[in-house]
Amino acid sequence: MRPPRPGFARQAALTAALAISAVACARLPPRVVLPSAPLTPAALGAELGAYTSSPVVVGNRVDLLLNGEQIFPAMLEAVRSARRTITFAQYAYGQGPVANELVQALGERCRAGVGVDVLLDGFGSLQIPPEFVADLRRAGCWVLIFHPLDRPGPIDQRNHRRILVIDGRVGFTGGAGVGRKWTGDGRRGDHWRDTDVRVEGPVVAELQRAFAENWREAGGDILAGDAYYPLAMPPRGPVAAQVIASSPLAERYETYEMFLLAIEAARRSVHITTPYFLPNPALTDALIRAVRRGVRVVVLTPGPIDYNIVRRLSRAGFGRLLQAGVEIHEYRPALLHAKTLTVDGVWSTVGSANMDNRSFAINAEVNLVVYDADFAERLDRVFADDLRYSEPVEYARWRARGLGSRLLELLAAPLADLM
């Protein structure tokens, strides 16, 4: 199966956008019945396990990776160390030196006898050069396209997950794609600000299962055996972690439940970093309830450097939240693409999910939840550092925005579920 050619890609993207526009608004997350007893961060593991059927797994090591300058060297080192299997799912694969370097590293492992399975989203990876896919296949790698645009199927639902697993023992996930714009330190306009994690330990098997789910849906073989799920998985660290993998096409809305329960559990602080901040009414109410019980809620979103439609969509809904006391800041130096959340400095998550309806009710997403105060503290330090490069949104200024801004927000509203 070949990816769409560039000429076809433009036409296919337009066709997909029209189709998504027609059907996406009909998909909404279900109503979540919250626990009657007050939630706390300490109880979140059990509650999320009950709501999502995702176990909390102990004995892991989790390393935080910031921006391309940390993410890609760690990924390339892991790929080059593979001895048995590599599974790699990526929503956005583009062009540039690092994209080529990763293709070459995967191909070299294939030629060395390592089993390499690559899953690219049919919409998000439209910009991948056809020669990259050809090189991988010539090397002996299996490359599948998830919901290709030139075939019948549910083209509105995308595989937005980012997963890399090496020998079933080392895993990566987060928000970063592969391409030129993800390189660098996230402080310059042409280099996006993103966050990933590197994981070792028993929880890697849960990331592998999330990959295998999409791999099979795309037509791949069932992944089984010790090469993918090692029988001996000794502890690699003290961290308890949980993989939340949602797939609304299969009527599973775990990502939405995770966000809602985590916010309800907060007693001191909620720190949200998200490129698309479009909370639905239930999440908006949850954020406001948190402020009313004394929680400091701070949201970091993209600033003017972001695509105009996305920013207009987010800003249109700021009023009620700002009036209630939610603090909203806009990141200035580069396009903000990181997707993280911390609660009370003890609970945190990093992953692919945005705070919007597309992540809640349309796309397949995956997040790693970490139950570790040290990791949450580091994420909070990163959050505070990012705030130094941001500007707060003031309610008076937001309310005084001009007629042109309001008109653009109105025109952008029907596109909310495309984002």
C-alpha positions as CSV (number, residue, x, y, z in Angstrom):
1,M,0.0,0.0,0.0
2,R,1.5,3.3,-1.1
3,P,0.8,6.6,0.7
4,P,-1.1,9.2,-1.4
5,R,1.0,11.1,-3.9
6,P,1.4,14.9,-3.3
7,G,-1.1,15.8,-6.0
8,F,-3.6,13.5,-4.7
9,A,-2.9,14.5,-1.1
10,R,-4.2,18.0,-1.5
11,Q,-7.4,16.8,-3.0
12,A,-7.8,14.0,-0.5
13,A,-7.2,16.4,2.4
14,L,-9.9,18.7,1.2
15,T,-12.3,15.7,0.7
16,A,-11.5,14.5,4.3
17,A,-12.1,18.0,5.7
18,L,-15.5,18.2,4.1
19,A,-16.4,14.8,5.3
20,I,-15.2,15.5,8.8
21,S,-17.1,18.7,8.9
22,A,-20.3,16.9,8.0
23,V,-20.1,14.2,10.6
24,A,-17.8,15.2,13.4
25,C,-20.2,17.4,15.2
26,A,-22.5,14.4,15.7
27,R,-19.9,12.7,17.8
28,L,-19.9,13.7,21.5
29,P,-18.5,12.1,24.6
30,P,-21.0,10.4,26.8
31,R,-22.2,11.9,30.1
32,V,-19.9,10.7,32.9
33,V,-21.5,9.9,36.2
34,L,-19.0,11.1,38.8
35,P,-18.4,9.3,42.1
36,S,-20.7,10.4,45.0
37,A,-17.8,10.6,47.4
38,P,-15.2,13.4,47.0
39,L,-12.3,12.4,44.8
40,T,-8.7,12.9,45.8
41,P,-5.5,12.5,43.8
42,A,-4.6,9.5,46.0
43,A,-7.7,7.7,44.9
44,L,-7.5,8.5,41.3
45,G,-5.6,5.3,40.3
46,A,-8.5,3.1,41.5
47,E,-11.2,5.4,40.1
48,L,-9.5,5.6,36.7
49,G,-9.0,1.9,36.7
50,A,-12.7,1.3,37.4
51,Y,-13.8,3.8,34.7
52,T,-11.2,2.9,32.0
53,S,-10.2,-0.8,32.8
54,S,-6.6,0.4,32.7
55,P,-4.5,-1.0,35.5
56,V,-2.0,1.0,37.6
57,V,1.4,-0.8,37.1
58,V,4.2,-0.4,39.6
59,G,8.0,-0.8,39.1
60,N,8.7,1.7,36.3
61,R,11.1,4.4,35.3
62,V,9.7,7.5,33.5
63,D,12.0,10.1,32.0
64,L,10.7,13.5,30.8
65,L,11.8,14.6,27.3
66,L,11.4,18.2,26.2
67,N,11.3,19.2,22.6
68,G,13.1,17.7,19.7
69,E,16.6,18.4,21.1
70,Q,15.8,15.8,23.8
71,I,13.1,13.6,22.2
72,F,14.9,12.6,18.9
73,P,18.3,11.7,20.3
74,A,16.6,9.4,22.9
75,M,14.4,7.8,20.2
76,L,17.3,7.3,17.8
77,E,19.4,5.7,20.5
78,A,16.6,3.4,21.5
79,V,15.9,2.4,17.9
80,R,19.5,1.6,17.2
81,S,19.7,-0.6,20.3
82,A,16.8,-2.8,19.2
83,R,17.5,-6.5,19.0
84,R,14.2,-8.2,18.4
85,T,11.2,-5.9,17.7
86,I,10.3,-2.2,17.1
87,T,6.7,-1.0,17.0
88,F,6.1,2.6,15.9
89,A,2.9,4.5,15.5
90,Q,3.0,8.1,14.5
91,Y,0.2,10.5,13.6
92,A,2.3,13.3,12.0
93,Y,5.4,12.2,10.0
94,G,6.8,14.9,7.8
95,Q,10.0,15.9,6.2
96,G,13.5,17.1,7.2
97,P,16.8,15.7,8.4
98,V,15.5,14.1,11.6
99,A,12.6,12.4,9.7
100,N,15.2,11.0,7.2
101,E,17.5,9.9,10.0
102,L,14.8,8.0,11.8
103,V,13.8,6.2,8.6
104,Q,17.4,5.2,8.0
105,A,17.8,3.9,11.6
106,L,14.6,1.9,11.3
107,G,15.7,0.5,7.9
108,E,19.1,-0.5,9.3
109,R,17.5,-2.5,12.1
110,C,15.2,-4.2,9.6
111,R,18.2,-5.3,7.5
112,A,19.8,-6.5,10.8
113,G,16.9,-8.9,11.3
114,V,14.8,-6.9,13.8
115,G,11.1,-7.0,13.2
116,V,9.9,-3.5,12.5
117,D,6.2,-2.5,12.3
118,V,5.4,1.1,11.3
119,L,1.9,2.5,11.5
120,L,1.3,6.0,9.9
121,D,-2.0,7.8,10.0
122,G,-3.5,8.4,6.6
123,F,-4.3,12.0,7.2
124,G,-1.7,13.2,9.7
125,S,1.2,11.8,7.7
126,L,0.2,13.1,4.3
127,Q,3.4,15.0,4.1
128,I,5.7,12.1,4.4
129,P,7.9,11.8,1.3
130,P,6.9,8.6,-0.6
131,E,10.6,7.6,-0.8
132,F,10.7,7.3,3.0
133,V,8.0,4.6,2.9
134,A,9.7,2.9,-0.1
135,D,13.0,2.8,1.8
136,L,11.4,1.2,4.8
137,R,9.7,-1.4,2.7
138,R,12.8,-2.2,0.7
139,A,14.6,-2.8,4.0
140,G,12.0,-5.3,5.0
141,C,9.9,-3.2,7.4
142,W,6.1,-3.6,7.6
143,V,4.5,-0.2,6.9
144,L,0.7,0.2,7.2
145,I,-1.5,3.3,6.8
146,F,-4.3,3.8,9.3
147,H,-7.6,4.7,7.6
148,P,-6.0,5.8,4.2
149,L,-7.9,8.6,2.5
150,D,-8.1,6.8,-0.9
151,R,-10.1,3.8,0.5
152,P,-13.6,3.5,2.0
153,G,-13.8,3.7,5.7
154,P,-14.3,6.0,8.7
155,I,-12.0,8.8,7.5
156,D,-13.1,11.2,10.3
157,Q,-11.5,9.0,13.0
158,R,-7.7,9.3,13.1
159,N,-5.0,7.4,15.0
160,H,-3.6,10.4,16.9
161,R,-1.5,8.2,19.1
162,R,2.3,8.5,19.2
163,I,3.9,5.2,20.4
164,L,7.4,3.7,20.0
165,V,8.3,0.4,21.7
166,I,11.7,-1.2,21.6
167,D,11.9,-5.0,22.3
168,G,8.8,-4.7,24.5
169,R,11.0,-3.1,27.2
170,V,11.4,0.6,26.4
171,G,8.6,2.8,25.3
172,F,8.0,6.4,24.2
173,T,4.8,8.4,24.0
174,G,3.7,12.1,24.0
175,G,2.7,14.8,21.6
176,A,5.5,15.2,19.2
177,G,5.4,14.3,15.6
178,V,8.5,13.7,13.4
179,G,9.7,16.4,11.1
180,R,11.6,19.6,10.9
181,K,9.2,21.7,13.0
182,W,9.6,19.4,16.0
183,T,13.4,19.9,16.2
184,G,15.1,22.4,18.5
185,D,14.3,23.8,21.9
186,G,10.7,25.0,21.5
187,R,11.7,28.7,22.1
188,R,11.8,29.8,18.4
189,G,9.0,30.4,16.0
190,D,9.9,27.7,13.6
191,H,10.4,25.0,16.2
192,W,7.4,23.7,18.2
193,R,7.3,23.3,22.0
194,D,6.5,19.7,22.8
195,T,6.8,17.1,25.6
196,D,7.3,13.3,25.5
197,V,8.2,10.6,28.0
198,R,10.6,7.6,27.8
199,V,9.4,4.6,29.9
200,E,11.0,1.4,31.1
201,G,9.3,-1.3,33.1
202,P,6.1,-3.4,33.2
203,V,3.9,-0.5,32.0
204,V,5.5,-0.7,28.6
205,A,3.3,-3.7,27.9
206,E,0.3,-1.5,28.1
207,L,1.8,0.9,25.5
208,Q,2.4,-2.2,23.3
209,R,-1.2,-3.2,23.6
210,A,-2.3,0.2,22.5
211,F,-0.1,-0.1,19.4
212,A,-1.3,-3.6,18.7
213,E,-5.0,-2.5,18.8
214,N,-4.5,0.1,16.0
215,W,-2.1,-2.2,14.1
216,R,-4.7,-4.9,13.9
217,E,-7.4,-2.4,12.9
218,A,-5.2,-1.2,10.0
219,G,-4.9,-4.8,8.8
220,G,-1.8,-6.0,10.6
221,D,-1.1,-9.3,12.2
222,I,-1.8,-10.1,15.8
223,L,1.3,-9.2,17.8
224,A,2.0,-11.8,20.4
225,G,4.9,-13.6,22.0
226,D,8.0,-12.8,24.1
227,A,9.5,-10.6,21.4
228,Y,6.6,-8.1,21.9
229,Y,5.6,-8.9,25.5
230,P,8.7,-10.2,27.4
231,L,7.8,-12.7,30.1
232,A,10.5,-11.4,32.4
233,M,9.9,-7.7,33.1
234,P,11.8,-6.9,36.3
235,P,11.1,-3.5,38.0
236,R,13.1,-0.6,36.5
237,G,12.2,2.0,39.0
238,P,9.9,3.1,41.8
239,V,7.1,4.8,39.7
240,A,3.5,3.6,39.4
241,A,2.0,4.4,36.0
242,Q,-1.1,3.8,33.9
243,V,-1.7,3.9,30.2
244,I,-5.0,5.5,29.2
245,A,-5.8,4.5,25.6
246,S,-9.2,5.8,24.2
247,S,-10.9,4.7,21.0
248,P,-14.2,6.4,20.5
249,L,-14.9,4.4,17.4
250,A,-15.1,1.4,19.7
251,E,-17.2,3.4,22.2
252,R,-14.3,3.9,24.6
253,Y,-13.9,7.5,25.9
254,E,-11.2,6.9,28.5
255,T,-9.3,10.1,27.7
256,Y,-12.3,12.3,28.4
257,E,-13.0,10.4,31.7
258,M,-9.4,10.8,32.7
259,F,-9.5,14.6,32.3
260,L,-12.8,15.0,34.1
261,L,-11.9,12.8,37.0
262,A,-8.5,14.4,37.5
263,I,-9.9,17.9,37.6
264,E,-12.6,16.7,40.0
265,A,-9.9,15.3,42.3
266,A,-7.8,18.5,42.6
267,R,-7.6,20.2,45.9
268,R,-4.7,22.6,45.4
269,S,-3.6,23.0,41.8
270,V,-4.5,22.1,38.2
271,H,-1.9,23.0,35.6
272,I,-3.0,22.3,32.0
273,T,-0.8,22.7,28.9
274,T,-2.7,22.1,25.7
275,P,-2.5,23.4,22.1
276,Y,-6.3,23.1,21.6
277,F,-8.2,24.3,24.7
278,L,-11.9,23.7,23.8
279,P,-13.4,22.2,27.0
280,N,-17.0,21.0,26.6
281,P,-19.6,22.2,29.1
282,A,-19.0,19.4,31.5
283,L,-15.3,20.1,31.7
284,T,-15.8,23.8,31.8
285,D,-18.1,23.2,34.8
286,A,-15.5,21.0,36.4
287,L,-12.8,23.6,36.1
288,I,-15.1,26.3,37.6
289,R,-16.0,23.9,40.5
290,A,-12.3,23.4,41.1
291,V,-11.7,27.2,41.4
292,R,-14.7,27.5,43.8
293,R,-13.3,24.9,46.2
294,G,-10.0,26.8,46.3
295,V,-7.9,25.2,43.6
296,R,-5.6,27.3,41.5
297,V,-6.4,26.4,37.9
298,V,-3.8,27.6,35.3
299,V,-4.1,26.9,31.6
300,L,-1.3,27.4,29.1
301,T,-2.4,27.7,25.5
302,P,-0.8,28.9,22.2
303,G,-0.3,32.6,21.5
304,P,-0.6,34.6,18.3
305,I,2.0,32.5,16.6
306,D,-0.6,29.6,16.4
307,Y,-2.8,29.0,13.4
308,N,-5.5,31.7,13.4
309,I,-8.6,29.3,13.3
310,V,-7.3,27.2,16.2
311,R,-6.6,30.2,18.4
312,R,-9.9,31.9,17.6
313,L,-11.8,28.7,18.5
314,S,-10.0,28.6,21.9
315,R,-10.3,32.3,22.7
316,A,-14.1,32.4,21.9
317,G,-14.8,30.3,25.1
318,F,-12.4,32.1,27.5
319,G,-15.0,34.5,29.0
320,R,-16.8,32.3,31.5
321,L,-13.6,30.7,32.7
322,L,-11.8,34.0,33.2
323,Q,-14.7,35.4,35.1
324,A,-14.7,32.4,37.4
325,G,-11.0,32.8,38.2
326,V,-9.4,30.3,35.8
327,E,-6.0,31.7,34.8
328,I,-5.2,31.5,31.1
329,H,-1.8,32.2,29.6
330,E,-0.7,32.3,26.0
331,Y,2.7,31.0,25.0
332,R,4.7,33.4,22.9
333,P,8.0,32.2,21.4
334,A,6.8,29.2,19.4
335,L,3.8,27.1,18.6
336,L,2.8,25.3,21.8
337,H,2.1,21.6,21.0
338,A,2.7,19.9,24.4
339,K,-0.2,18.1,26.1
340,T,0.3,17.7,29.8
341,L,-1.7,18.0,33.0
342,T,-0.7,18.0,36.7
343,V,-2.9,17.9,39.8
344,D,-1.8,19.0,43.3
345,G,1.9,18.3,42.4
346,V,1.5,14.5,42.8
347,W,-0.5,13.3,39.8
348,S,0.4,13.9,36.1
349,T,-0.2,12.9,32.6
350,V,1.7,13.3,29.3
351,G,0.3,12.1,26.0
352,S,-1.3,12.8,22.6
353,A,-4.7,14.0,23.8
354,N,-5.8,17.6,23.4
355,M,-8.5,19.2,25.5
356,D,-11.1,19.2,22.7
357,N,-13.9,17.2,21.3
358,R,-11.8,15.6,18.6
359,S,-9.6,14.0,21.3
360,F,-12.6,13.2,23.5
361,A,-14.9,11.7,21.0
362,I,-13.3,11.1,17.6
363,N,-9.6,10.2,17.5
364,A,-7.8,7.3,19.1
365,E,-5.5,8.7,21.8
366,V,-3.0,7.5,24.3
367,N,-1.7,9.1,27.6
368,L,0.7,7.9,30.2
369,V,-0.5,8.7,33.8
370,V,2.2,9.0,36.4
371,Y,1.7,8.6,40.1
372,D,4.9,10.1,41.4
373,A,5.4,13.4,43.1
374,D,9.0,13.8,41.8
375,F,7.8,13.5,38.2
376,A,4.9,15.8,38.8
377,E,7.2,18.4,40.5
378,R,9.5,18.3,37.4
379,L,6.5,18.8,35.1
380,D,5.4,21.7,37.3
381,R,8.8,23.3,37.0
382,V,8.6,23.0,33.2
383,F,5.2,24.6,33.4
384,A,6.4,27.5,35.5
385,D,9.3,28.0,33.1
386,D,6.9,28.1,30.1
387,L,4.8,30.7,31.9
388,R,7.8,33.0,31.9
389,Y,7.6,33.0,28.1
390,S,3.8,33.6,28.1
391,E,1.3,36.4,28.5
392,P,-1.8,36.2,30.8
393,V,-5.2,36.8,29.2
394,E,-7.1,39.4,31.1
395,Y,-10.9,39.3,31.1
396,A,-11.3,43.1,30.5
397,R,-9.0,42.9,27.5
398,W,-10.6,39.8,26.2
399,R,-14.1,41.3,26.5
400,A,-13.0,44.5,24.7
401,R,-11.7,42.5,21.7
402,G,-12.9,44.0,18.5
403,L,-15.8,43.1,16.1
404,G,-13.3,41.6,13.7
405,S,-12.1,39.1,16.3
406,R,-15.6,38.2,17.3
407,L,-16.6,37.6,13.7
408,L,-13.6,35.4,13.1
409,E,-14.5,33.4,16.2
410,L,-18.1,33.0,14.9
411,L,-16.8,31.8,11.5
412,A,-14.3,29.4,13.1
413,A,-16.9,27.8,15.4
414,P,-18.2,25.2,12.9
415,L,-14.6,23.9,12.4
416,A,-14.2,23.0,16.1
417,D,-14.2,19.3,15.5
418,L,-11.7,19.4,12.7
419,M,-9.0,20.5,15.0
